Amino acid sequence: MCTFPDNFRVRGYGSFASVDELCTSNMAPRSVRIPSRLPILLVSGGVLLPGSSMRIPVHAPRNMQLVKNHVMKRNSLSSIIIGVAATTSKDPQTEDLAALHGIGTAAVVAQVTGTNWPKPAYTLLVTGLCRFRLDDFVQEKPYPIAHVTQLDKLPGDLTDVNDDELAALLDTFKEKASLLVDMLDITVPVVAKLKKMLDSLPSQHLPDVFASIVKATYKEKLQVLDAVGLRERFEKTLPLLIRQIEGLRLLQNSKEQGNKKSKKIPDVRIVVKPPGEGGRRPLRIVGDQDDDGEVDEITELENKIKQANLPAQALKVATRELKRLKKMPAAMPDHAVIRNYLELMAELPWSKSSPYQLDITHAREDLDADHYGLDKLKQRVMEYLAVRQLKNNLRGPILCFVGPPGVGKTSVGRSIAHILGREFHRISLGGVVDSSDIRGHRRTYIGSMPGRVVQGLRTVGTNNPLFLLDEVDKLGRSMQGDPASALLEVLDPEQNAHFTDHYLNVPFDLSQVIFIATANTTATIPPALLDRMEVISVPGYTQEEKHNIATRHLVPKQLKEHGLTGEELQFSEEGLKSIIGRYTREAGVRTLERRLGAVCRAVAVKVAEGLPKPKQHAVENKESKEEDKTDDVHAVDEDIKVPHVDHPPNLPIVIDNHAVKDILGVSQNYIC
Ligand SMILES: Nc1ncnc2c1ncn2[C@@H]1O[C@H](COP(=O)(O)OP(=O)(O)OP(=O)(O)O)[C@@H](O)[C@H]1O
């Protein structure tokens, strides 16, 4: 199985230089034999005809499953044939299989483009091979697979056709087709190719190819698809061709006369648009507006960027990218990439900060309220905060709390953010081996995304949060660059006002961000990084300290988390000691907190079991009401509410030595 990066483009069928090339390629239908079972891709609002290509954005859950399970799991796309069937259901999300059109088009998957970040979005480029009839479904979920019957078994070239009527129809069709091509701008490569194809393409393929490039309604295209017989197919397509020619004539006349209408059209050069995107506008005029929905989304993005208050340099880049996006068809793979980029630009907190808030007199109280002990750490934090208050915008040292797991390093960081009224975000650095994890990938790189710092800023939505760089001692190193040196750039007050993430490619001012690091040991912190930080050791706790932390912080916290109160559950002195001494073996208090949680859960069950049963529904039938009364003395009477309690526990439930053993089992420490 192959894995795909976050942004990718996989080509499978030949090597097409462009959509246009594909759209006029002559790879279909010839002597194709398709499998009798095909996975079915549902397309709403568009019809794929044999010999033409279509870009299909994948949104609906079933289509997404098909792409993930059938297409992406292959190493190569070259042999992937799927069925493309139009659904008459207006909402593709409903994916009603009954609404599928009975005739579909077998197609090869020529290209998959898309992105996995921030959410999966794929586009398939498919080329139609031949018609098939949908017989029945072998499976409907996660994506439909159907038994199909191949319909197109086209005869050889029609040059020596015996049917006079068909021969005449063919001549007229060819004449009109070449007339249409002559009216198009030959300097457009795809038109030149179409002209060439007109002579070389076997005549029987002409209706499908032309039906897919002329302007036609969804219904008309379905009629062409339904035309299994050759003559019928010519008959259905010829009027479309003639109508297109008439339309172009009108357009040209209006241009010549220089009337008002034509002035609105900046360039009457007519290009052939790939017959995709619902096949609604195969021929379009350059300068024509695209789908309303798409325009709306771009306008929305533009407004978002305006409101984001970008600095000059960022605004310049965003405006340039926005212009590119407007010119680009939505089906182009780069469209999603630019959009993601612009969305990030619009969402970054360029000028949004949390208001200044620091009350040093209450800071100590807040720290004490959240944590027991940790005097040295709290003292240093107070000094840090005091200097911050005296000299705002401190380019101070980066504090690094070093100590064993579970001693409160992260939670002290969270408290500091709270005291300062800043947003808190934790960046876990354990196992980071690639510098682009910190600094992002360049946008030219497939699967590119911003680094964790920029992602963090987007998440918190302010430009002055507190970032906790967790586990700096576990930073790795690899061929992809040294993440520690990237981190140096982030932390260096001289440089971080102009921090440039590779993906963002414009500087973002990190000088207002507070960084605090945590580590279990200093031994493995890269020396250059260690040099920038002020290490504060947080030693493990003694049994007594753990006892105090438990009674003051952990027990009340766990009671609250489990919906219990002190009147329902109490820990006896010896019970608590037993948990600390026999059921935990750690310097911190994380396991202790887990064990207390386990006890709370067990007690919560007992308390819930003893609660009054929920009131039964009033009995509608009077007779049955009478029966109920005789059967059960506790039966519900509207007037007398007697709680139905089986064995209400004696509250509070006190957890002593024995209760601890009952709930937590035999201690591992005993076994050792
Ligand atoms: N002194 C303390 N007072 C109150 N609660 C504490 C204290 N020390 C730790 N805790 C609690 O213990 C739990 C674990 O703490 P925390 O996650 O901050 O540990 P840590 O040192 O960051 O661990 P790690 O190194 O594994 O990230 C938290 O719920 C925290 O509130």
The ligand as a Gaussian input file, in Angstrom:
#p B3LYP/6-31G(d) Opt

LIG

0 1
 N        2.176000      20.494000      43.572000
 C        1.031000      20.150000      42.979000
 N       -0.117000      20.604000      43.444000
 C       -1.290000      20.248000      42.865000
 N       -1.403000      19.441000      41.808000
 C       -0.252000      18.963000      41.298000
 C        1.013000      19.298000      41.840000
 N        1.965000      18.669000      41.128000
 C        1.328000      17.988000      40.160000
 N        0.002000      18.159000      40.250000
 C       -1.036000      17.589000      39.372000
 O       -0.506000      16.398000      38.801000
 C       -0.948000      16.221000      37.461000
 C        0.226000      16.022000      36.540000
 O        0.973000      17.223000      36.442000
 P        1.664000      17.759000      35.118000
 O        0.966000      17.216000      33.916000
 O        1.793000      19.215000      35.236000
 O        3.053000      17.059000      35.242000
 P        4.383000      17.295000      34.421000
 O        5.453000      17.543000      35.389000
 O        4.161000      18.308000      33.377000
 O        4.602000      15.869000      33.768000
 P        5.316000      15.466000      32.386000
 O        6.778000      15.711000      32.558000
 O        4.995000      14.010000      32.237000
 O        4.678000      16.329000      31.323000
 C       -1.757000      17.446000      37.140000
 O       -3.119000      17.153000      37.255000
 C       -1.336000      18.455000      38.174000
 O       -2.357000      19.379000      38.454000

